[in-house]
């Protein structure tokens, strides 16, 4: 009788342990199939694992419609479908369309993830975006939101449009507005190939945006514009250019404006000036109206005057080809 009692006590003692082992095993099974996470790219973003692959297809092509209109067409080398109905494509090519069903943008990359509702697309590694207006943007990660009709990334990005190129930490591109928003550290370089002065105009600031459709760009906070030895600093700089092109029409510098232009009296580069002898005639001076206007022509002072400009607001108006300044106006406390 005593032995039976001891045996019963031993069995009861092991029951909780067996239940605990079973619970641990079940938890491990659930985590293995549904709860694991993996790193998606070098930006250390993580996402919930979509589950097991339920279908894999080689060489796919299809069109995604919304309200009877084509949103995008996609081609890929391989398509994996997961248990949660999301997809992963290898070497995808996306072609996006506007409301008139015209092609607007092409996107390529090494792979991408498509959400189960097809509204969010994340393209990963060697991402390149090309528009029909010859604008190219490249990054390591890009997300597309079909409801907002925009691309965005927090990764470093580079972009190029005709003779303008630049970089920034992340961007947002609104397709319908053709607006490129640069949220952090934009650096833009522009060369006017149709003008006489081929030196690049470089713009830097803390943030900015380029509106290609309306021909407007702005840069905020500690903004600097340089071209050779010419230099403008302001809290905010706005640039008006020809819509659909990038010939500069006007630059407006606002708040705490400081400007320094290379003086006309000093030669920059090129061979040394020829010294006239005592019996030689001095060359005839070119009339001011025939001289090519430059950024330095807004000052009539020579090099020795050391005159610069500080003002509350400065407007620079350019000739039609965007190469040189046509007129100059400053307001506020000018010194």
Secondary structure, DSSP 8 states (H G I E B T S, - for coil): -HHHHHHHHHHHHHHHHHHHHHHHHHHHHHIIIII-EEE-STT--EEE----EEEEEEEEEEEEEETTEEEEEEEEEEEEEETTS-EEEES-EEEEE-TTS-EEEEEE-SEEEE-TTS-EEEEEEEEEEEETTSEEEEEEEEEEETTTTEEEEEEEEEEEETTEEEEEEEEEEETTTTEEEE-S--EEEE--TTSS--S-EEEE-SEEEEETTTTEEEEEEEEEEEETTEEEEEEEEEEEE-TTS--EEEEEEEEEEEEE---TTS--SSS------TTS-------GGGS---GGGG----GGG---EEEEEEEEEE-TTSSSEEEEEEESS--
